[in-house]
């Protein structure tokens, strides 16, 4: 089993319900507030409960991604398709197949990449900042001490706004 895939899967399983909670109306909102500016709403187009489209878009993207990932995994493993299910159930079914997925390196890499992408999308929609790691050394382009690594993107760069030099694999950040 790919340990990294399992970590991303576990994280996505925790974040997905949080995304649903972000869209759930609070007990203080009425249906009229959620609808917005329809006739007779009296709100004049403004609402005390604004639609958070980026959360809705993230939910749609993740839902579609999980469905497609489960179908791709089952197809590649030669398994029959099974009944449609909510995202948390599909994620559990993918988790049950991770040992078999790990035996196919290309499939394992694809599953890990997709789970990481969907988890990061959920994290951004929930307002979680991207992890940032300070690197020792100086930027080879501007000589500042502004080198940072973005592990989720697999990127190391100078965060000096004037420079923004991206380190490649051959440059040493020490």
Secondary structure by P-SEA (a helix, b strand, c coil): ccaaaaaaaaaaaaaaaaaaaaaccccccccccccccccccccccccccccaaaaaaaaaaaaaaaaaaaaaaaaaacccccccccaaaaaaaaaaaaaaaaacaaaaaaaaaaaaaaaaaaaaaaccccbbbbbccccccccccccccccccccccccccccccccccccccc
